[in-house]
Amino acid sequence: MLAVNPSLAPKPRPTLPVPIKVLIADDSAVVRGLVARWIGEAGFTVVGTASNGRIAVEMMTRHDPDVVLLDIDMPELDGTEALPRMLAASPTVQVVMMSTLTTRNADISLKCLALGAVDYLAKPESNRGVTTSDAFRAELVERVRLFGAARARRRGPAPAPIAPGAPTFPSLSSAPPATAPRPSAPIVLRPKARAVTPRVFLVGASTGGPRAVGEMLEKIGAATLRRVPILIVQHMPPIFTAVFAEHLATRTGLTAAEGKADERLEPGRIYVAPGGRHMGLTGGPGREPVIRLDDGPLVNFCRPAVDVLFKDAATLFGPATLSVVLTGMGSDGTHGARALVEAGGAVLAQDEATSTVWGMPGSVAKAGLAQAVLPLPEIGPALRALLTGQGA
């Protein structure tokens, strides 16, 4: 038997995180340069930059990026034309649309989400604005980190380089293998709320929400949705929320618009929280609940915030409240969900596998506040049953 000096036996080869590969497509040389610098400084790898969609599509096969930052307005081949070709070349690539904040671009960005983009990012209107906006830089880097990590994990860890002269025979060391990630604690579902006919239906969502909200509402069906007012807080900038409401109206056949101050709630109408403003409810003994809007401080780093709407609804509607928290970054909605369940209302949450980001619904689920944690295709039917009194 070959004796090996323990001091010479190679240790288990560590693994290095897989580098997140980013492709930047924007017709502005200034934007390409700045974004590439930010991406590099954040520790990610820029595999290419492109001044138009045609070049970007050609780079897909050669570089296999994890994340593509894709501008909408570009010569030769714009973002909307490049997107389906990118997804055809690499179905799992994470494409983030970038556009200035206009009604036209908001409409195009939402259509791109329906086509397979994972998110959108509103750019400042000028190159100077891009240069000086710390918020834009932070949001961009966070999206690359979030979506890139999810995609890179599927490729597995990259092995560490072998040092010159290091032995290559199998390790005889008795060192234990790297510890596997501990499984998450099991989700504890809350007992079903007491059977009360819902008088209002609330939705909270963020990253990945526009597509998820539309799909869920379609699965519930217009006939069922006409039973109650539908109030939605989707984390979005101004302009986008108005366009989002228009998309929901087209998709559901219901009336949908941004909520207005002092507006009465009508069954079968969709009220979307305006970007940049909190949307809640106000009322009292002998007073019919109406929408309230305010420009108060950020809640959970958000405005509008899901917690604001949920807490108000808990006070005014109590056990007659039905709510759902869909895909989204962060934990907005958890405190509001707790207020709802303490008032006797029902809260459902989207599961991790079908969420773009399992932040908001995961926080609600881990807090034990959800009476059901379901894949997106099952949420609509479950809510339909609860709205029609068949899910008690």
Secondary structure by P-SEA (a helix, b strand, c coil): cccccccccccccccccccbbbbbbcccaaaaaaaaaaaaaaccccccccccaaaaaaaccccccccccccccccccccccaaaaaaaacccbbbbbbbcccaaaaaaaaaaaaacccccccccccaaaaaccaaaaaaaaaaaaaaaaaaaaaaccccccccccccccccccccccccccccccccccccccccccccbbbbbbccccaaaaaaaaaaacccccccbbbbbbcccccaaaaaaaaaaaaacccccccccccccccccbbbbccccccccccccccccbbbbbbbccccccccccaaaaaaaaaacccccccccccccccccaaaaaaaaaaabbbbbbbcccccccccaaaaaaaaccccccccccaaaaaaaaaaacccc
